[in-house]
Amino acid sequence: MILLSCMSWGSSINGNSESEITSKIRKRLKFQNDSNILRFRSCIDLIEDTENAIISFSTYGIAKYSEKINDDYGEIYIRLYGILNAIYLQLNAIIEIYEICKVPNKNLIKNKLKAHKIFELRNIMGAHTVNFEDTKKSKEKTIISFRVTQMQLKAKGENLHAVDNLGNVREYNLYKLVMSYNRLSEKLLYDACIDYMNRIFTSRDKVNALLLHYELEIFKNYNYGRLYKNDKLLKADLKKIKKRINADGISIDKLELPIEITELFGYKVIKFKDE
């Protein structure tokens, strides 16, 4: 990771003792005290760990496609709560990076991250479902409880419903929100890296070399949506079914398949009708 490389890029760090090496790292990173080194590393590790959760969600959503017609709601809830809290952990690690590295506008970045709709969704469905503090309609805090409707828990969570204790419904597109959060967090981390490297490296050549090494000379968002595999898994499964049916001498075009099979996990309906 580019931030981790800042600790040693371009020169070795040697010393006669652990404290001497720690002191040199602290000076290299321009930290005020030695404890910030571990705080810095903790943030990097957390960002990397939560990124693995985000990649898994981007690939399979909250339910990996299976040829078995069975909704494992236990796994669905684990993945739903998991992705929401992984993002919450990551955005706080990003805010902490801005604080430790003294990147300007930390409060602005904090407000920008917490203003994202995914933060509200995390609080409603992944943290404060029964005691959500709503301040949108008035300056005074109003405590609201929510129920998450199970029938909308499809793979991408494109139509999640949270019903409050007054009967109001809030709708969320989980996959779209995660993709949007990814674009925001990537840009904020990139900007933090550029600002920080320009301050700790005396040579612009080192900054350019590091960016070139990671192919980050020009910022470009990664398209996490391209990772999604459930549609491909379904398509491959349907091909296998069609192949088995044709092997038995039956024309699939003459069959009527239950809509429930293809609506599983929220896919577009694929229905074969008699002509």
N, C-alpha and C positions, 0 to 999 in steps of 0.2 A: 504494500500500500504506500502511496506517495507520502503520507504524513510520517509513517514509520521510517521511511528512507531518509527523511530529514535528519534523523538522529546520527547517521554515519555517512551520508553520501559525500563522496569526493575525497575523504581522508579517513584514516584509521584513528581510533581512540584507544590509547594505551595508558597504562598507569601501573604503579607499584602496589596499589591496593584498591579494594572495591570502592572505598570512599573517595579516592583520587579520581577513579574513572567516573564515578557518579558526579563529582564536582565538575569534571570536564564536559560531561553530557549536559549538565544544567547550564553551563556557560554557553555551550554550543546552541542550545535551544532558547537561550535568553529567558530562562525561568527564574522566578524570585527565590525559590527554595527547592531543595532536593525532592520533597514529597510530590511536587508537581510532575516529576518524571513519571511516577507510577500512576498518577491521575491521568496523565496524557496517554500512557499505554493502556490503561483501563478503558478509556473512551474509544481508542482505536480497536481494541479487542471486541468491545460491545457492538460497535458499528459493523464490524466484520461478521460477528455471530448473528446479529439480527438481520443482516443482509442475506444470510443463508435461508432464514425463515421467509423473507420477502421473495427470494428466488423460487422457493418451493411453492409458495402461494401463487406466484406468477405462472408457474408450470401447471399446477393442478387445481388451483382455487381452494375451496374448503372441502372438496370431495373429489378424489381421483376416480376417473371413470373405471368401472368394472363391468365385465360381461354379466355378472350376477345382478339380478334385479332386486336390490336390497339397499335401503338407505341406512347406513350406519350413523345414526345421529350422535352417538358418543364421539366418534372421530370428527364429525362435522363441527360439533361444538368446540372440541379441543382446537381444531384448526381456526375456527372463527375467533375464539378468545386469544389464540396464539398470535395470529397475524396482527390483531388490533394492539395487543400489548407489546409485540416486537417493534412495531412502529413507534409506540409511545416511548419505549426504552431508547430507540435510536434517535428520535428527535431531541430527547434530553441529552444524549451523548454529544450531538452536534452543538447544542447550546453550550455545553461544558467545554468543548473544543474552542469555541469562540472566546470563552472566559479565560481558560488557561493560556491560550496563545495570544491573548490581548488583541484579537481581531476587532476592528471597530464595528459599532452599531449592533452590539450583542442584543440589546433590548428590542431593537427593531426586528432582528432575526427571530428572536423568541416569540414576539407577537405574530410575526408572519407564519411561523410554524403552528402556533396554537390557534390561529384563526382558520387554519385549513379544516375543511369539513370532516376529514378523517379523525381529527381530534375530538370533535363532538360525538361522532359515531363510536369511538372508543369509550368515551365516558358513558354513553347510553347503553351500549351492548356489552362492553367488556370491563366495566369498573363500577359505575354508580347506577346500575339498572333500577334499583329500588329506592335510591335517594339522590336523584340527579338534581343539581342546583340550576334552575333556569333563571337567567337575568335578562333575557331578550325583551320581554314585554314590559318590564318595569325595573326600576333601580333596585327594588327590594328582591332578595333571593326567594324564589318559590321552589319548594321541594316537590318533585314529580317522580312517580314510579312508572316503569315501563314493562311491557310484556313483548317479547320477541316472537312473532308468529312463525311457527315451525314450517308451515307449508311453503314459505318463501325461501327456505334454506337450500338453494341450488348451488351448483359448483362455483359459479362466478359471483353469486350473491348480488345479482344485477337488480333485484327488486326486493330488498330487505325491508320489512315493516316493523316499526316499533310503535306499539299502541300505548298511550299514556293512561293514567287513571281517570282522565276526563273523557276518554274515548277518541282523542285526537290521534291521527296517524302520521308518523314521520317516515318517509321513504328514502332509501339510500341505495346507490349502486356501488357496492363494495369494490368490485374489480376496477371500475373507472376511478374511484377515489384513490386506491392504492397506486395506480399508474400515475395519477396526477401528483400524489405525494412524492413518488420516486423522482419525477422531473424536478420538483422543487428542491428536494434534499440533495440531489446530485449537484445542482447549480450552487447551492449554498456552501457545500463542502469544497467544491472546486474554487470558488471565490476565496474561501478561507485559506486554502492551500497556497494560492497565488500571493495573497497578502502576506502570509506568514513567511514563505520562502524568500520573498523580496526583502524581508527584514533580517532574517538570520544568515542569509548568504551574502557575502560582500561582493561576490562575482556574479554578474548576470549570466555568464557562461554556465555556471553550475545549475542555475535555475532552468535554463534552456535544455541542458543535458538531461536533467531529471524529467522534465516534461516530455522530451523526445523519447527517453527510455520507456515511459509508460504510454506513449502515443497520445499525449494530452496537450499538444501544442495549441490546438483549437478545441474549445469546449463543445461537446456534442452529447446530447442525452442518449442513453442506451434505451432501445425499445424493448422493455420487459414483456410487452404483450406478445412478441414473437415467440416467447418461450412456451406459450400455452399449448398443451398436448392433448387435452381431453377430446377435442373435436377429431384429432387425428386417430386417437385410440378407438373412438366410436366408428369412424369410417373404416378402419382396418377390421374391426369386429363385424361390421355389416358385410364386408367383402367375404369374410370367412363363412358367414352364415349363408350368403348367396351361393358360394362355391359348394357348400355341403348340400344345399337344396337342389342345385342343378345336377350334382352328381347322382342324386336320387331320381333324376328324370322329371323333376317338378319345375314348372316355370314360376319364378318369383313374382313375375308381373301379374299372375293370376291369383295371388294371395292377398289377403287383407291382414296386415300386421297391426296389433294393438297400438294405439297412439301412446299409451303409457310407456311403452318400451323406448320410444324415441324422445319422449318428453323428459325422461329421466335426467336429472341434473340440469334441467333447463335448456336442452338443445332445441333447435328448430324441429318442428314436426316433420318427420319423413314417413309418409304414408303411401302404401301401394294400393291402388284400387283396381277393381275389375274394369276392363275396357269394354 
